[in-house]
Amino acid sequence: MIRIASNKNGTTMMNRHLQALAKSDLFRGNLDYHLIRASMVIVFLLFGYQKWFEYEAQVLVPYISNGPLISWLYPAFGIRGGSWSLGVMEWLICSLLFWGFWNRQAGILGALGSCATYVATVTIIPFMPGGWDEVAGGFPAMTGNVPFLMKDVVLLAASFYLLKQDVVGAIQSSDCTGTIRYPIKRLAGAMAALGLLRADLEYHLLRAAMVIIFAFFGYTKWHQYAAQAMIPFISNSPFIFWLYPAFGLRGGARFLGASEWTILALLYAGFWDKRFGLLGAIGSTATFITTFTIIPFLPNKWDPAAGFPAMAGLVPFLMKDLVLLAVSIYLVKQDVIRLALSSRDAEMVRPRVEGITAAV
């Protein structure tokens, strides 16, 4: 009886903490929405900027050449022109996403452009030559340009999240004013018909995207080629540099692989149990804080000819982790809120059940 009472008291205390956390300003507001929007604005700003330089035009050659949706850029505009056209589009999307902080209609246009962008980049993956390491057995051992593109799965899910939030927000604001523009009405109707406005769809898509990321990146770290590729990341990290003295080259990569697969398992379990999901989201947040903070310590991170903020080397790969970090924070918030709601409902039901039991 004492043990049961102790467990009940511990659960009650945890539930109270969750409910207090869910009611705090940090979790009641739209911080997660603004973080995801801000991270996407930064990504489009920086990636759009570097496309005006010759070095990036050369970097883009394998992506555009093998992109089923953007390969026409070279016949139409040439190598430099193709890069410039992408830069124009990315800065336009950046401007619309930024305007979306105040204007839902502009946000919708920016989110549509962002969705189109990452559909175009994700669909390059099956056509990218040398994308799977043959020594490691091929798929799903990513190599070459595929890891860079794989992160766009999360950026695509984040783009859809912003699109849905802005469409729903525009509809809700129209309920107050009594007016809604015809294109938005048609878009909302099309999305509803396709089931894209279902409750929690974006939450499940973002969780699934993060599961995919941890599955693929965790897998690569068990192979020798990935252990070599990890050297500049681990060596220049202010948080995980100790892995090499502690575990060695292969051991450090395997430690990260085990950690990422643990987070993968927790995030996946979070589809059914939000307690596991919350632990996975916290682990994901810690992961991308760790990776994003490597950027200031990397050598040769800005192109010597173009200078800051023209990203070079490993920086573009790590810059996408800003969006993954924002999505991780979103999952933390959503799981805390869901746990708080379920615990509140349980607290309301428990006295009734105990009363019925006592009466019997």
Residue, then its C-alpha position, 0 to 999 in steps of 0.5 A: m500500500i505504501r508503494i502504491a501510494s508513493n507511485k501515485n504521489g509521484t505520478t500526481m506530482m509529475n502531472r502537476h509539473l506538466q500542467a504548469l509547464a503547459k500553462s506557461d507563456l513558453f508553451r501557451g504562445n506560438l513560439d514553436y510556430h515563430l521559431i520554425r518560420a524564422s529558421m526557414v527565413i534564415v535558410f532561404l536567406l543564406f542559401g539564396y545569397q550564395k547562389w549569386f557566386e561562381y563557386e556555388a554555381q559549380v556546387l549546384v551542377p550535380y543537383i540541377s543536372n540530376g533534378p527531375l523537376i529543375s534539370w531544365l534550368y541549364p538548357a534555359f539559363g546556363i550554369r550561372g543563370g540557373s544558379w541566379s534563377l534559384g537565388v531569385m526564387e529563394w529570396l522571393i520565398c524568403s521575403l514572403l515567409f518573413w512577411g508572413f509574420w504579419n500577413r497570413q496571405a503572404g505567408i501562404l505564398g511563401a509556404l507554397g513556394s517552400c513546399a515546391t522548393y523541397v519537393a524539387t530537392v527531395t526528388i533529386i535523391p533517387f537520381m543522384p549518382g553515387g548516393w549510396d556507399e557500395v562498400a557498406g552495402g548500398f542503400p540505406a548507407m548514404t554518401g556523397n550528396v544524399p545526406f545533404l538532401m535527406k535533411d530536406v525531408v524535414l524542411l518539406a514537412a516544416s513547409f507544409y506545417l507553415l502552409k497549414q497554419d497560415v491557411v487555418g489562420a486565414i480562415q479563422s481571421s475571416d470568421c471574425t471579419g466575414t471576408i476571405r479571398y477567393p484564392i485562399k478559399r479555393l486552396a483551403g477547399a482543395m486541402a480539405a478535400l485531400g485531407l490535408l487540414r485534418a487535425d494533427l496531420e502536420y504534427h505526425l508528418l513532422r514526427a515522421a520526418m524526424v524519425i526518417i532523419f535519425a534512422f538514416f543518419g544513425y545507420t551511416k555511423w556504423h560504417q567506416y566511411a561515415a566514421q571518416a566523414m565525422i572527423p571534422f564535425i566531432s573534432n570541431s564541436p564544443f560539446i562532443f570533441w571528447l568522443y575521440p579521446a574516450f572511444g576512438l575514431r570508430g567508437g565515437a561514430r558508433f556512440l553517436g549512432a547508438s544515441e541517434w537510434t535511441i532517439l529514433a526509437l523514442l520518437y517512433a514510440g511517441f506516435w502512441d505514448k507521448r512520454f516516450g515521444l517527449l524524451g525523444a524530442i528532448g534528445s532531438t533538441a539536444t542533438f541539433i543544438t550540438t550540431f548547430t553549435i559546430i558552425p562557429f568552430l569550423p575552419n574555412k566556413w565562408d567562401p574566401a572570395a565571397g566572404f561572410p555570409a557566403m557559406a562554404g565547406l560543411v556549413p550549408f550541411l549544418m545550417k539546415d539543422l537550424v530548422l531541425l532544431a526548431v522542429s524538435i522544439y515544436l515536438v517538445k511543446q506538442d508532447v508536453i501539451r498532450l501529456a498535460l491534457s491527458s493527465r488533467d483528464a485522468e485527474m478528473v476521472r480518478p475521483r469518480v472511479e474511486g467513488i464508484t469503487a468505494a460505493v461498491 
